[in-house]
Amino acid sequence: MKFRTAVGLCGALAGLSGAAHAAEAPVPRYTLEDCIQSALTRDGGRQNALRDEEIGAARIAQVRAQVLPDLKARGAYTRLEKQDPMVFGGQTFAATPDEQWSAGLDAEQLLYSGGSVDAALRAARIYREEKALARRQAEARLRRDVRLAYYDLALAQRARDVRAASLEQLENLVRQAEQKFAARAISEYDLLSARVRAGNERTLYVAAERDLALARAALRDRARLPEERFTVADDLPYIPEAASLEDRLRQGVPAHWDAQRAERDIGLRQADVRATQGAYAPALRAVAGYGGQKPPALGFDDDGWQWGWSVGLKAEWSLWNGGRREAELREKRLELDKARTTREDVERAAALEIRAAWLDMAHAATALVAARETVGLAERGLEIARVRYDNGLATYLEFSDANLALSTARLAEWSARRDHLAARARLDYAVGSEE
């Protein structure tokens, strides 16, 4: 007896300790904005997109350097084998000095290149814009995916709660059926029917718990959340769409991410054509230098440094290179034509994506209105069925059917809410929204 008491006391203390531990570590509750910010902070794809944007800025600096002066410092030292003085015509000439030094500064500035450098600079700027666009698209895609995963989890929580409420209702009726059967107020068939319906609902509840765990894992992975156990706000608000399909198409097609990328690709191809055309023109550079050497040049009898400066112009013009320039120019123009055709295809695909998302949203809105009405009818039907069952005017089968109808209607309403929000998330992404 004492042993049992001690075991019971230990169990009670362990329960209190577990309860205290649970109280210290409550399950966190995340909002949609919390999940989005977590994803933006921790997602590796976004970090790489930021690095690509910095690479674009570095390329602009590289191209801009071509139009800035190029300044170089030079220096040299040479030691020669010792030589004897040279005698010629009765005169003695000093031998070449054993050590020779030279130093100087040289500057070169590109003055004209047929527009090639300007075209390259424009291409570099477009490249940076494209990388900035890619970064914003990665963020928008991340927001869309987090929103979809968040809505799926919110629906899974609602579905689990609906199944739990339905199961509790049916289990209560099973207990009532057992009492009535013991009092011989109902038949064994009615009791078995009650147990079967409760068992079927229990299976659906277990499936809802599984779906909830999968949805939670999906959101945790997408939003990079640290906790394995958490909840989200599951209100799934309904936000009516104010813009018409025509307005969405007119504004959204040019702003579609792929359409923006196609437009920049055309700009890059145009810059390539202009840079290739610049090869037909001469390249003109200004050159300048200041330097000295020790000993001075031949003819100077001085052991010190001899300094001097020089300025000039240098021109280069490729007159013929076997037709390579013409072939390159034709290639660049064909690439430009391909980019323009690709833009047309992209715009058609963007219009189809926007139309599909808008129609899905409109369908979900219609389904939501119908589901709300059905929920009201099902709730009233369940109240009537409960009164009839309590007064012996209806069978358990009639009540369980009414309970099932209410659960189905509630799930349909929340599914329509999720579908409407998911369609809006896909529409926002398709029209280039960054919110």
ZIDAFEN-V688913 format. One record per backbone hydrogen bond with DSSP energy under -1.0 kcal/mol. CO is the residue of the C=O (numbers start at 0). NH is the residue of the N-H. E is the energy in kcal/mol with one decimal. If there is no record, write none. Layout:
CO:NH:E
CO:NH:E
This chain:
0:4:-2.2
1:5:-2.6
2:6:-2.6
3:7:-2.7
4:8:-2.5
5:9:-2.6
6:10:-2.6
7:11:-2.4
8:12:-2.6
9:13:-2.8
10:14:-2.4
11:15:-2.5
12:16:-2.6
13:17:-2.7
14:18:-2.5
15:19:-2.5
16:20:-2.5
17:21:-2.5
18:22:-2.1
19:23:-1.7
20:24:-1.3
27:230:-2.3
29:232:-1.3
30:34:-1.9
31:35:-2.2
32:36:-2.6
33:37:-2.1
34:38:-2.2
35:39:-2.6
36:40:-1.8
37:41:-1.9
38:42:-2.4
42:46:-1.4
43:47:-2.2
44:48:-1.9
45:49:-2.1
46:50:-1.7
47:51:-2.4
48:52:-1.8
49:53:-1.6
50:54:-2.1
51:55:-2.0
52:56:-1.6
53:57:-1.9
54:58:-2.0
55:59:-1.6
56:60:-1.7
57:61:-1.8
58:62:-2.3
59:63:-2.8
60:64:-1.4
62:65:-1.7
63:66:-1.3
69:107:-1.7
71:105:-2.8
73:103:-1.9
75:101:-1.9
77:99:-2.7
85:92:-4.3
87:90:-1.5
90:87:-3.3
92:85:-2.3
97:79:-3.5
99:77:-2.6
100:293:-2.8
101:75:-2.5
102:291:-3.0
103:73:-2.6
104:289:-2.7
105:71:-3.0
106:287:-2.4
107:69:-3.2
108:285:-2.8
111:283:-2.6
112:115:-1.0
114:118:-2.2
115:119:-2.4
116:120:-2.6
117:121:-2.3
118:122:-2.4
119:123:-2.2
120:124:-2.1
121:125:-2.4
122:126:-2.3
123:127:-2.2
124:128:-2.4
125:129:-2.6
126:130:-2.1
127:131:-2.4
128:132:-2.6
129:133:-2.4
130:134:-2.1
131:135:-2.4
132:136:-2.7
133:137:-2.4
134:138:-2.0
135:139:-2.5
136:140:-3.2
137:141:-2.0
138:142:-2.5
139:143:-2.5
140:144:-2.6
141:145:-2.5
142:146:-2.6
143:147:-2.5
144:148:-2.4
145:149:-2.7
146:150:-2.7
147:151:-2.1
148:152:-2.0
149:153:-2.5
150:154:-2.4
151:155:-2.3
152:156:-2.5
153:157:-2.0
154:158:-3.1
155:159:-2.4
156:160:-2.2
157:161:-2.7
158:162:-2.5
159:163:-2.5
160:164:-2.5
161:165:-2.4
162:166:-2.7
163:167:-2.5
164:168:-2.1
165:169:-2.3
166:170:-2.8
167:171:-2.1
168:172:-1.6
169:173:-1.9
170:174:-2.0
171:175:-2.0
172:176:-2.7
173:177:-2.4
174:178:-1.9
175:179:-2.4
176:180:-2.7
177:181:-2.3
178:182:-1.6
179:184:-3.9
180:183:-1.4
186:190:-1.5
187:191:-2.8
188:192:-2.6
189:193:-2.0
190:194:-2.1
191:195:-2.6
192:196:-2.5
193:197:-2.1
194:198:-2.4
195:199:-2.7
196:200:-2.2
197:201:-2.1
198:202:-1.8
199:203:-1.8
200:204:-2.1
201:205:-2.2
202:206:-2.1
203:207:-2.1
204:208:-2.1
205:209:-2.0
206:210:-2.6
207:211:-2.1
208:212:-2.2
209:213:-2.3
210:214:-2.5
211:215:-2.3
212:216:-2.1
213:217:-2.2
214:218:-2.2
215:219:-2.4
216:220:-2.1
217:221:-2.3
218:222:-3.0
219:224:-1.6
230:29:-2.8
243:247:-2.2
244:248:-2.5
245:249:-2.6
246:250:-2.3
247:251:-2.6
248:252:-1.9
255:259:-2.7
256:260:-2.1
257:261:-2.4
258:262:-2.1
259:263:-1.9
260:264:-2.0
261:265:-1.7
262:266:-1.6
263:267:-2.2
264:268:-2.2
265:269:-2.5
266:270:-2.0
267:271:-2.0
268:272:-2.2
269:273:-2.3
270:274:-2.5
271:275:-2.3
272:276:-2.3
273:277:-1.5
275:278:-1.2
276:279:-1.7
277:280:-1.3
282:315:-2.3
283:110:-3.1
283:111:-1.7
284:313:-3.3
285:108:-2.7
286:311:-2.2
287:106:-3.3
288:309:-2.6
289:104:-3.3
290:307:-2.3
291:102:-2.3
292:305:-2.2
293:100:-4.0
296:299:-1.6
299:301:-1.3
305:292:-1.7
307:290:-2.6
309:288:-2.8
311:286:-2.6
313:284:-2.8
315:282:-3.1
322:326:-1.8
323:327:-2.5
324:328:-2.8
325:329:-2.1
326:330:-2.1
327:331:-2.5
328:332:-2.1
329:333:-2.1
330:334:-2.2
331:335:-1.8
332:336:-2.1
333:337:-2.2
334:338:-2.1
335:339:-1.9
336:340:-2.0
337:341:-2.6
338:342:-1.9
339:343:-1.5
340:344:-1.9
341:345:-2.7
342:346:-2.4
343:347:-1.8
344:348:-2.3
345:349:-2.6
346:350:-2.2
347:351:-2.0
348:352:-2.3
349:353:-2.5
350:354:-2.4
351:355:-2.5
352:356:-2.2
353:357:-2.5
354:358:-2.6
355:359:-2.4
356:360:-2.0
357:361:-2.3
358:362:-2.7
359:363:-2.3
360:364:-2.1
361:365:-2.0
362:366:-2.6
363:367:-2.2
364:368:-1.8
365:369:-2.0
366:370:-2.4
367:371:-2.4
368:372:-1.7
369:373:-2.1
370:374:-2.5
371:375:-1.9
372:376:-2.0
373:377:-2.8
374:378:-2.6
375:379:-1.8
376:380:-2.4
377:381:-2.3
378:382:-1.9
379:383:-2.1
380:384:-2.4
381:385:-2.3
382:386:-2.1
383:387:-2.5
384:388:-2.3
385:389:-2.7
386:390:-1.6
387:392:-3.2
387:393:-1.0
388:391:-1.4
394:398:-1.5
395:399:-2.9
396:400:-2.0
397:401:-1.7
398:402:-2.3
399:403:-2.5
400:404:-2.3
401:405:-1.9
402:406:-2.2
403:407:-2.6
404:408:-2.2
405:409:-2.5
406:410:-2.4
407:411:-2.1
408:412:-2.0
409:413:-2.3
410:414:-2.4
411:415:-2.1
412:416:-2.1
413:417:-2.5
414:418:-2.8
415:419:-2.3
416:420:-2.3
417:421:-2.8
418:422:-2.4
419:423:-2.0
420:424:-2.2
421:425:-2.2
422:426:-2.3
423:427:-2.9
424:428:-1.8
425:429:-2.1
426:430:-2.0
427:432:-2.5
428:431:-1.4
